Amino acid sequence: MVAFCEAMMARVADEPSRAGRHTPDGRHAPFGERCYNGPLLSVQGLHVAFKTARGHTEALTDVSFEVDRNEVVAVVGESGSGKSVTALSIMGLLPDAGHVTGGRINFEGRDLLTLDAKAMREIRGRDIAMIFQDPMTSLNPILTVGYQIAESLRIHKGMSADQARQRAAELLTLVGVPEAESRLDQYPHQFSGGMRQRVMIAIGLACDPKLIIADEPTTALDVTIQAQILELMKDLSVRLGIAMVIITHNLGVVARYADRVVVMYAGRVAEQGSAEAVFFRPRHLYTAGLLCSVPRLDSERRARLEAIEGLPPDLSKAQEGCRFAPRCPQAVAACLREVPALRPTDTGGLSACLRADELADGRVRWVGNAYGAAQPGQNEPAAPARKVLVRVDGLTRHYAVQSSWGGPNRTVKAVSDVSFTIDVGETLGLVGESGCGKSTVGRLLLRLEEPTAGRIEFEGRDVTHAGHGELRALRRRFQVVFQDPYASLNPRKSIGDIIAEPLRVHRITSGAAATRERVDELLAQVSLRPDLHDRFPHQISGGQRQRVGIARALAMEPSFIVCDEAVSALDVSIQGQIVNLLADLQEKHSIAYLFIAHDLAVVRHISTRVMVMYLGRVMEVASRESLYREPLHPYTRLLLEAAPTPDPVKEKQREAALIRGELPSPFAPPSGCPFRTRCPVADAECSLTVPELREVRPGHRVACLKI
């Protein structure tokens, strides 16, 4: 990786236009020629509208911001706030239904909105690169990964096929894909979600662009790879003069890497300023609400997460006053009438809040609502009496994988000798890097996959060898909430039909009237309005779709639910609503959860106990308090140290805790301890013995020879 970065530096050293003087058309300025010394990117008064079946929708209204060379600007806000539309407008990739109705987008002094398609294609990918949010829909499923990385190199850099392939392998190695050369000939569906996102980042970095727009670049990545990728991107930004616009809902990432922050809400800029000012002295109540919604590892755990109740406005309808006013606990009459303009604040930034001055002098502050956080120390519900609901012993899952280049078949040891229990009404958090076997464990518990070895018991009954009829009956008792609600909900069925389907299949209700009544009860149970009954998944927000997935799972009246990254793709405010909802349902119905996630702060909040996996094996299991207060396994400690917190001062003062070395290939795991190749305390003994998961304290088990 270091050698590759040095090679990139050598190439850039021969390109003075990257860090030197520029003409308005983007060329290196010869001596004596007038050069352009303004911001690299300047968006001024941007308006974007869409023609939809419901009429004219104003997606962006008067959006303005700038990005300087070497600068990292974060754009934050809820889904539908206009972040991605802004990025697509800059790239000239708006869909046919969208069009820019006003404003300018200047890149090195050239207005991109005036360029023809050919000129824009020359800039796109070479000077401005974009890393898209959803790699599965952005990568071509019928082309190999290597071809897709090499394509831009051949078009923009004029490389030969062999040169482009060699560079593609270097790029895959750079972003942490093991056995990069052999994986160039694989297809996107043969990569995990995290690996596909790394491919997207490799494509974005391929041509050494001047500006990278990263739209949720680390959503699918675990905390350690997220840290590695973002440290790499930040380093390239500084060393190579690359500016970055990062669109994200992870405020910890913003705190660590952003120089400035642009906060958007409902198509408008709500606030912008330096990272320190926005985090410590917010001058918009929406910004203050977002910051209060974030679960933190660096403070006391709260009984409930803060959440901004309600939904953003429907932009297809005329908007009056401040667009955040209907959800703002401090809105006054003027907020409903006047459209606030962006104006300077005492922090040196800009705010579009009529009460910004009152926020500055302390007369107004964010006040939690019905989903507000409890005060620290408030009594939590008493833990239920211990009664084992799920018991797993020696669970193992190996896959035989056929080589795509004609070599011998190989075996992937996805899960090896995993054992644990989950009690009635308990939440077991499951964390670990992408590819560690978390989701495989969840699928095995649900018998969506067959175990190679081991035993699974549910309510004392053997699930491992259950026949079709018995398994069908058991599945009324355990359910799943998937990571992507849009992919797991049938797009051709209405919300009501989606929730009613299991009721009909299992004959839980009889007759259309009884089924409709039960569906309405379930919608109310997850805080959705009955009028959503006849809508389709694409007509509701991401948070609402996730609630529909939970309602569908609750229709079976289960005692156990597998939550597979159920909140990872949600905005922090909606995430708080869903986590609080899951906690309320657990308290009311004594539901047990296996909560699979890579956000360690969310896992800390919702879990009773936490299990840490690495390369198919369990590294550590302990109660939430014990594991977060004093983690014992080196891998767990590094995971927690790598997790960013929403505090720019702390984040920029501490050195990033990166797990060194590459993630081992699942085809050839290391001998002995699977973590030894990256462990800071490993010695020769660790390569000889697979450590046993043993109890070192009451209820605290660790698989490490050094503990």
ZIBELNOR-V731568 format. One record per pair of residues at least 4 apart in sequence whose C-alpha atoms are under 7 Angstrom apart, sorted by the first residue. I is the first residue (numbers start at 1). GAP is how many residues later the second one is. D is the distance in Angstrom with one decimal. If there is no record, write none. Layout:
I/GAP/D
I/GAP/D
This chain:
1/4/6.3
1/173/5.3
2/4/6.2
3/4/6.2
4/4/6.3
5/4/6.2
6/4/6.2
7/4/6.4
8/4/6.2
9/4/6.0
9/231/6.7
10/4/7.0
12/228/6.9
16/4/5.3
16/12/6.9
17/4/6.1
17/5/6.2
17/10/6.8
17/11/4.5
18/223/6.5
19/222/6.0
21/7/6.0
21/8/5.5
21/14/5.8
21/15/6.9
22/4/5.7
22/5/5.7
22/6/4.9
22/7/5.0
22/13/5.0
22/14/5.2
23/4/5.4
23/5/6.3
23/6/5.3
23/11/6.6
23/12/4.4
23/13/5.2
24/11/6.7
24/12/5.5
24/84/5.9
24/85/4.8
24/86/6.0
25/85/6.2
26/82/6.0
29/4/5.9
29/6/5.9
36/72/6.8
36/73/6.7
39/27/6.5
39/28/5.9
39/29/4.6
39/30/6.9
39/69/6.9
40/27/5.9
40/28/5.1
40/29/5.7
40/67/5.7
40/68/5.0
41/25/5.6
41/26/5.0
41/27/6.7
41/65/5.7
41/66/4.6
41/67/6.4
42/23/6.1
42/24/4.4
42/25/6.4
42/63/5.8
42/64/5.0
42/65/6.6
43/21/5.0
43/22/5.3
43/23/6.1
43/61/5.9
43/62/4.6
43/63/6.4
44/19/6.5
44/20/4.4
44/21/6.7
44/59/5.6
44/60/5.2
44/61/6.5
45/17/4.2
45/18/5.1
45/19/5.3
45/57/6.8
45/58/4.5
45/59/6.7
46/14/6.8
46/15/6.5
46/16/5.0
46/17/4.8
46/18/6.5
46/56/5.6
46/57/4.2
46/58/6.3
47/13/5.0
47/14/4.8
47/15/5.5
47/16/6.9
47/53/5.8
47/54/5.3
47/55/4.9
47/56/6.2
48/10/6.2
48/11/5.6
48/12/4.9
48/13/6.9
48/50/6.9
48/51/5.7
48/52/4.4
48/53/5.5
49/7/6.8
49/8/5.5
49/9/4.4
49/10/5.3
49/11/6.9
49/49/5.7
49/50/5.7
49/51/6.5
49/52/6.7
50/6/5.9
50/7/5.1
50/8/6.5
50/9/6.8
50/47/5.3
50/48/4.3
50/49/6.5
51/4/6.0
51/5/5.0
51/6/6.4
51/46/5.3
51/47/6.6
52/4/6.2
54/262/6.8
55/261/6.4
56/260/5.9
57/258/5.5
57/259/4.2
58/257/6.0
58/258/6.7
59/23/6.3
59/208/5.4
59/256/6.7
60/22/6.1
60/207/4.3
60/208/6.2
61/206/5.7
61/207/5.5
62/206/6.7
63/205/6.0
63/206/6.0
67/4/6.4
67/6/6.7
68/175/6.8
69/172/6.1
69/173/6.6
69/174/5.2
70/167/5.4
70/168/5.5
70/171/4.8
70/172/5.3
70/173/4.6
71/172/5.0
71/173/6.4
71/188/6.4
72/171/5.9
72/172/4.7
72/173/5.9
72/185/7.0
72/186/5.0
72/187/5.3
72/188/6.8
73/171/6.2
73/172/4.9
73/173/6.2
73/185/5.5
73/186/5.9
73/187/4.9
73/188/5.7
74/171/5.7
74/172/4.7
74/173/5.8
74/180/6.2
74/184/5.7
74/186/6.4
74/187/4.8
74/188/6.1
75/8/6.6
75/171/6.1
75/172/4.8
75/173/6.6
75/186/6.0
75/187/4.7
75/188/5.9
76/171/6.1
76/172/5.7
76/173/5.8
76/186/6.3
76/187/5.0
76/188/6.2
77/4/6.0
77/172/6.6
77/186/5.7
77/187/5.1
77/188/5.9
78/187/6.9
78/493/5.6
79/492/6.7
80/186/6.4
81/183/5.7
81/184/4.6
81/185/4.2
81/186/5.0
82/4/6.1
82/184/6.6
82/185/4.8
83/4/6.6
83/164/6.7
84/4/6.1
84/131/6.8
85/4/6.0
86/4/6.4
87/4/6.4
87/126/6.9
88/4/6.0
88/5/5.0
88/6/5.4
89/4/6.2
89/5/5.8
90/15/6.6
91/33/6.6
94/4/5.7
94/5/7.0
104/7/6.3
104/9/6.8
105/6/5.4
105/7/5.6
105/8/6.4
106/4/5.0
106/5/4.3
106/6/6.0
107/4/6.4
107/5/6.7
115/4/5.9
115/5/6.1
116/4/6.2
117/4/6.1
118/4/6.5
119/4/6.7
120/4/6.0
122/4/6.7
123/4/5.1
123/5/6.1
124/4/5.2
124/5/6.2
125/4/4.6
125/27/6.9
126/30/6.1
126/81/5.5
126/83/5.5
127/82/4.4
127/83/5.1
127/84/6.4
128/81/5.5
128/82/6.1
128/83/4.8
128/84/5.8
129/75/5.3
129/80/6.1
129/82/6.4
129/83/4.8
129/84/6.2
130/74/5.9
130/82/5.7
130/83/4.6
130/84/5.7
131/69/5.9
131/70/5.9
131/73/5.7
131/82/6.2
131/83/4.6
131/84/5.9
131/86/6.4
132/6/6.9
132/82/6.5
132/83/5.2
132/85/6.9
133/82/5.1
133/83/5.1
133/84/6.0
134/4/6.3
135/4/5.8
135/61/5.8
135/62/5.6
135/65/6.4
139/49/6.8
141/46/6.5
141/47/5.9
141/48/7.0
143/4/6.5
143/5/6.8
143/44/6.4
144/4/6.5
144/40/6.7
144/41/5.4
144/42/5.4
144/43/4.6
145/4/6.4
145/39/5.5
145/40/6.5
145/41/6.1
145/42/5.6
145/43/6.3
146/4/6.1
146/19/6.7
146/22/6.2
146/38/4.1
146/39/6.0
147/4/5.9
149/19/5.8
149/54/5.1
150/4/6.3
150/14/5.0
150/15/6.0
150/18/5.9
151/4/6.3
152/4/5.7
153/4/5.0
153/5/6.6
153/6/6.1
153/11/6.0
153/53/6.6
153/54/6.3
154/4/4.7
154/5/4.8
154/6/6.5
154/10/6.5
159/4/5.7
159/5/5.7
160/4/6.0
161/4/6.1
162/4/6.2
163/4/6.2
164/4/6.0
165/4/6.3
166/4/6.4
167/4/6.2
168/4/6.3
169/4/6.2
169/11/5.4
169/12/5.3
169/15/6.9
170/4/6.1
171/4/6.4
171/31/5.4
172/4/6.4
172/5/5.4
172/8/5.6
172/27/6.7
172/30/6.2
173/4/5.3
173/5/6.6
173/7/5.7
175/23/5.8
175/27/6.5
175/54/6.5
176/486/6.3
177/18/6.9
178/484/6.8
178/485/6.7
178/486/6.8
178/487/5.9
179/4/6.4
180/4/6.4
186/4/6.4
188/8/6.5
191/4/5.6
191/5/5.8
192/4/6.1
193/4/6.4
193/27/6.1
194/4/6.5
194/26/5.2
194/27/4.9
194/240/6.2
195/4/6.4
196/4/6.5
197/4/6.4
197/23/6.9
198/4/6.2
199/4/6.3
200/4/6.3
201/4/6.3
202/4/6.0
205/4/6.8
209/33/6.7
210/31/6.9
210/32/4.7
210/33/6.2
211/31/5.5
211/32/4.7
211/33/5.6
212/31/6.4
212/32/4.8
212/33/6.3
213/31/5.8
213/32/4.7
213/33/6.1
214/31/6.1
214/32/4.9
214/33/6.0
215/31/6.2
215/32/4.7
215/33/6.7
216/31/5.4
216/32/4.8
218/8/5.7
219/350/6.5
221/4/6.2
221/5/5.6
221/213/6.8
222/4/5.8
222/211/5.2
222/212/5.9
222/376/5.2
223/4/6.1
223/375/6.4
223/416/6.9
223/419/6.5
223/420/5.9
224/4/6.3
224/415/6.4
224/418/6.0
224/434/6.6
224/435/6.6
225/4/6.0
226/4/6.0
227/4/5.9
227/415/6.5
227/431/6.6
228/4/6.1
228/430/6.4
229/4/6.1
230/4/5.9
231/4/6.0
232/4/6.1
233/4/6.1
234/4/6.4
234/23/6.9
235/4/6.0
236/4/5.4
236/6/6.5
237/4/5.3
237/5/4.2
237/6/5.7
238/4/6.8
249/322/5.7
249/323/6.5
250/4/6.6
251/4/6.1
251/395/5.4
252/4/6.4
252/392/4.7
252/393/4.4
252/394/4.2
253/4/6.1
253/391/6.1
254/4/5.1
255/20/6.5
255/391/5.3
255/392/5.5
255/393/4.2
255/396/6.6
256/388/6.8
256/392/5.7
256/395/4.9
256/396/5.7
258/17/6.4
259/15/6.1
259/16/5.8
260/13/5.6
260/14/4.2
260/15/5.0
261/11/5.5
261/12/5.7
261/13/6.0
261/14/5.6
262/7/6.9
262/9/6.1
262/10/4.4
262/11/6.8
263/6/5.9
263/7/5.5
263/8/5.1
263/9/6.0
264/4/5.6
264/5/4.4
264/6/5.2
265/4/6.3
265/5/6.1
266/46/6.3
266/47/6.8
266/57/6.7
270/14/6.8
270/81/5.9
270/82/5.1
271/13/6.4
271/79/5.5
271/80/4.3
271/81/6.2
272/77/5.6
272/78/5.3
272/79/6.6
273/4/6.3
273/5/6.0
273/75/6.8
273/76/4.1
273/77/6.4
274/4/6.2
274/75/7.0
275/4/6.1
275/373/6.6
276/4/5.9
276/372/5.8
277/4/5.0
277/5/6.5
277/70/6.1
278/4/4.6
279/368/7.0
282/5/6.1
282/6/5.9
283/68/6.1
283/73/5.0
283/76/6.1
283/77/6.7
284/4/6.5
284/67/6.2
284/68/6.9
284/69/5.3
284/72/6.0
285/4/6.1
285/81/6.3
286/4/6.3
287/4/6.3
288/4/6.3
288/78/6.1
289/4/6.3
289/19/6.5
289/77/6.2
290/4/6.9
290/282/6.9
290/283/6.3
292/14/6.0
293/12/6.3
293/13/4.5
293/14/5.3
293/279/6.0
293/280/5.5
293/283/6.4
294/278/6.1
295/10/6.8
295/306/5.6
295/307/6.2
296/305/5.6
296/349/6.4
297/304/5.5
297/348/6.8
298/347/7.0
300/76/6.8
301/304/6.5
302/71/6.3
302/72/6.1
302/73/6.9
302/74/5.7
303/70/6.5
303/71/5.4
303/77/6.4
304/68/6.8
304/69/4.6
304/70/5.6
304/276/6.3
305/67/6.4
305/68/4.9
305/271/5.3
305/275/6.5
306/62/6.6
306/65/5.7
306/66/4.3
306/67/4.7
306/270/6.1
307/64/5.5
307/65/6.1
307/266/4.8
307/267/6.8
307/269/5.1
307/270/5.7
308/265/5.4
309/18/6.5
310/17/6.0
313/10/6.9
319/4/6.9
320/16/6.7
320/17/6.2
320/19/6.8
321/14/5.6
321/15/4.5
321/16/4.3
321/17/4.3
321/18/4.3
322/13/5.4
322/14/6.0
322/16/6.5
322/17/5.2
322/18/6.2
324/4/6.1
325/6/5.5
325/10/6.0
325/11/6.3
329/38/6.5
331/4/5.9
333/4/6.9
334/4/5.9
335/19/6.9
340/12/5.1
340/13/5.9
340/14/6.0
341/11/5.1
342/8/5.7
342/9/5.0
342/10/4.3
343/7/5.1
343/8/5.5
343/9/6.5
344/4/6.5
344/5/5.7
344/6/4.5
344/7/6.5
345/4/5.6
345/5/5.6
345/6/6.6
351/5/7.0
355/4/6.3
356/4/6.2
357/4/6.5
358/4/6.0
358/5/5.0
358/6/5.5
359/4/6.1
359/5/5.0
359/6/6.1
368/4/4.3
368/5/6.9
371/206/7.0
374/4/6.5
384/41/6.5
386/37/6.0
386/38/7.0
387/36/5.3
387/37/5.7
388/33/6.6
388/34/5.9
388/35/4.2
388/36/6.1
389/33/5.8
389/34/5.0
389/35/5.3
389/69/5.8
389/70/5.0
390/31/5.5
390/32/5.0
390/33/6.7
390/67/5.7
390/68/4.7
390/69/6.4
391/29/6.2
391/30/4.5
391/31/6.6
391/65/5.9
391/66/5.1
391/67/6.6
392/27/5.0
392/28/5.3
392/29/6.1
392/63/5.9
392/64/4.7
392/65/6.4
393/25/6.5
393/26/4.4
393/27/6.8
393/61/5.6
393/62/5.3
393/63/6.7
394/23/4.1
394/24/5.0
394/25/5.3
394/59/7.0
394/60/4.5
394/61/6.7
395/21/6.5
395/22/5.0
395/23/4.8
395/24/6.4
395/56/6.8
395/58/5.8
395/59/4.2
395/60/6.2
396/19/4.9
396/20/4.5
396/21/5.3
396/22/6.7
396/55/5.9
396/56/5.4
396/57/5.0
396/58/6.0
397/16/6.4
397/17/5.7
397/18/4.9
397/19/6.6
397/54/5.0
397/55/4.7
397/56/6.8
398/13/6.5
398/14/5.5
398/15/4.5
398/16/5.7
398/17/6.8
398/54/6.2
399/12/5.4
399/13/5.0
399/14/6.6
400/9/6.5
400/10/5.7
400/11/4.6
400/12/6.5
401/8/5.6
401/9/5.3
401/10/5.9
402/7/4.5
402/8/6.6
403/4/5.4
403/5/6.2
403/6/5.5
410/257/6.5
411/256/6.1
412/254/5.6
412/255/5.1
413/203/6.8
413/253/6.6
414/23/5.5
414/202/5.1
415/22/5.7
415/201/4.1
415/202/6.3
416/200/5.5
416/201/5.6
417/200/6.9
418/199/6.4
418/200/6.3
422/4/6.4
422/6/6.6
423/169/7.0
424/166/6.5
424/167/6.8
424/168/5.6
425/161/6.3
425/165/4.3
425/166/4.8
425/167/4.4
426/166/4.8
426/167/6.4
426/182/6.1
427/165/5.6
427/166/4.6
427/167/5.9
427/168/6.7
427/180/4.8
427/181/5.1
427/182/6.6
428/165/6.3
428/166/5.0
428/167/6.0
428/179/5.6
428/180/6.0
428/181/5.0
428/182/5.5
429/165/6.1
429/166/4.7
429/167/6.0
429/174/5.8
429/178/5.3
429/180/6.1
429/181/4.5
429/182/6.0
430/8/6.7
430/165/6.0
430/166/4.7
430/167/6.5
430/180/6.0
430/181/5.0
430/182/6.0
431/165/6.2
431/166/5.7
431/167/5.7
431/180/6.4
431/181/5.1
431/182/6.3
432/4/6.1
432/166/6.6
432/180/5.7
432/181/5.0
432/182/5.9
433/181/6.8
435/180/6.8
436/177/6.0
436/178/4.9
436/179/4.3
436/180/5.0
437/4/6.2
437/178/6.7
437/179/5.0
438/4/6.6
438/158/6.7
439/4/6.2
439/125/6.6
440/4/6.1
441/4/6.2
442/4/6.5
442/120/6.3
443/4/6.1
443/5/5.1
443/6/5.8
444/4/6.0
444/5/5.1
444/6/6.3
444/7/6.3
445/11/6.9
455/9/5.7
456/6/6.0
456/7/5.4
456/8/5.3
457/4/5.2
457/5/4.6
457/6/5.5
458/4/6.6
458/5/6.4
462/4/6.4
466/4/5.8
466/5/5.6
467/4/5.8
468/4/6.0
469/4/6.5
470/4/6.2
471/4/6.1
474/4/6.9
475/4/6.7
476/80/5.2
476/82/6.1
477/79/6.9
477/80/6.8
477/81/4.1
477/82/5.5
477/83/6.5
478/80/5.2
478/81/6.2
478/82/4.7
478/83/5.6
479/74/5.5
479/79/6.5
479/81/6.4
479/82/4.7
479/83/6.3
480/73/6.4
480/81/5.2
480/82/4.6
480/83/5.9
481/68/6.0
481/69/6.1
481/72/6.9
481/81/6.2
481/82/4.9
481/83/6.2
481/85/6.2
482/6/6.8
482/81/6.4
482/82/5.2
482/83/6.8
482/84/5.7
483/81/5.5
483/82/4.6
483/83/4.5
483/84/7.0
484/4/6.3
485/4/6.0
485/60/5.7
485/61/5.4
485/64/6.4
486/51/6.8
486/59/6.8
489/48/6.9
491/45/6.6
491/46/5.9
493/4/5.9
493/5/6.1
493/43/6.4
494/4/6.2
494/39/6.8
494/40/5.4
494/41/5.3
494/42/4.5
495/4/6.4
495/37/6.7
495/38/5.2
495/39/6.1
495/40/5.8
495/41/5.7
495/42/6.6
496/4/6.0
496/23/6.5
496/37/4.4
496/38/6.1
497/4/5.8
499/20/6.4
499/52/6.7
499/53/4.7
499/56/7.0
500/4/6.3
500/15/6.5
500/19/6.2
501/4/6.1
502/4/5.9
502/53/7.0
503/4/5.7
503/5/4.9
503/6/5.9
503/52/6.6
504/4/6.5
504/5/6.6
509/5/6.1
509/6/5.6
510/4/6.2
510/5/6.7
511/4/6.3
512/4/6.0
513/4/6.2
514/4/6.2
515/4/6.2
516/4/6.2
517/4/6.3
518/4/6.3
519/4/6.2
520/4/6.2
520/10/5.7
521/4/6.1
522/4/6.5
522/29/5.6
522/33/7.0
523/4/6.3
523/5/4.9
523/6/6.5
523/7/6.5
523/28/6.5
524/4/5.4
524/5/6.5
526/21/6.0
526/25/6.4
526/55/7.0
535/4/6.3
537/8/6.5
540/4/6.1
540/5/6.5
541/4/6.2
542/4/6.3
542/28/6.9
543/4/6.4
543/27/6.5
543/31/5.8
544/4/6.3
545/4/6.4
546/4/6.4
547/4/6.1
548/4/6.1
549/4/6.3
550/4/6.2
551/4/6.2
554/4/6.3
559/32/4.7
559/33/6.1
560/31/5.6
560/32/4.7
560/33/5.7
561/31/6.4
561/32/5.0
561/33/6.5
562/31/5.7
562/32/4.8
562/33/6.3
563/30/6.8
563/31/6.0
563/32/4.9
563/33/5.9
564/31/6.5
564/32/4.9
564/33/6.9
565/31/5.4
565/32/4.8
567/8/5.7
568/29/7.0
570/4/6.1
570/5/5.5
571/4/5.8
572/4/6.2
573/4/6.7
574/4/6.4
575/4/6.1
576/4/6.0
577/4/6.1
578/4/6.2
579/4/6.3
580/4/6.1
581/4/6.2
582/4/6.1
583/4/6.2
584/4/6.2
585/4/5.8
586/4/4.8
586/5/4.6
586/6/6.9
597/6/6.8
599/4/6.4
600/4/6.1
601/4/6.3
602/4/6.4
603/4/5.6
604/20/6.3
607/17/6.5
608/15/6.2
608/16/5.7
609/13/5.7
609/14/4.1
609/15/4.9
610/11/5.8
610/12/5.7
610/13/6.1
610/14/5.8
611/9/5.8
611/10/4.4
611/11/6.8
612/6/5.9
612/7/5.5
612/8/5.2
612/9/6.4
612/24/7.0
613/4/5.4
613/5/4.4
613/6/5.5
614/4/6.4
614/5/6.5
615/59/6.6
619/14/6.9
619/83/5.8
619/84/5.0
620/13/6.6
620/81/5.6
620/82/4.4
620/83/6.2
621/79/5.9
621/80/5.2
621/81/6.6
622/4/6.2
622/5/5.5
622/77/5.9
622/78/4.4
622/79/6.4
623/4/6.1
624/4/6.1
625/4/5.8
626/4/5.8
627/4/4.7
631/5/6.1
631/6/5.7
633/4/6.4
633/69/6.5
633/71/6.5
634/4/6.2
634/45/6.8
635/4/6.2
636/4/6.3
637/4/6.1
638/4/6.0
638/19/6.7
638/21/6.6
639/4/6.5
641/16/5.7
642/14/6.6
642/15/4.9
642/16/6.3
644/7/6.9
645/6/6.9
647/4/6.0
648/4/5.9
649/4/6.1
650/4/6.2
659/19/6.6
660/18/5.7
661/17/5.5
664/5/5.9
665/4/6.0
669/5/6.5
670/4/5.4
671/16/5.5
671/17/6.5
672/14/5.7
672/15/4.3
672/16/4.7
672/17/4.3
672/18/4.3
673/13/5.6
673/14/6.2
673/16/6.5
673/17/4.9
673/18/6.1
675/4/5.9
676/6/5.4
676/10/6.3
676/11/6.9
682/4/6.0
685/4/6.7
686/19/7.0
691/12/5.2
691/13/5.5
691/14/5.9
692/11/5.2
693/8/6.0
693/9/5.2
693/10/4.2
694/7/5.0
694/8/5.6
694/9/6.3
695/4/6.8
695/5/5.6
695/6/4.1
695/7/6.5
696/4/6.1
696/5/5.8
696/6/6.9
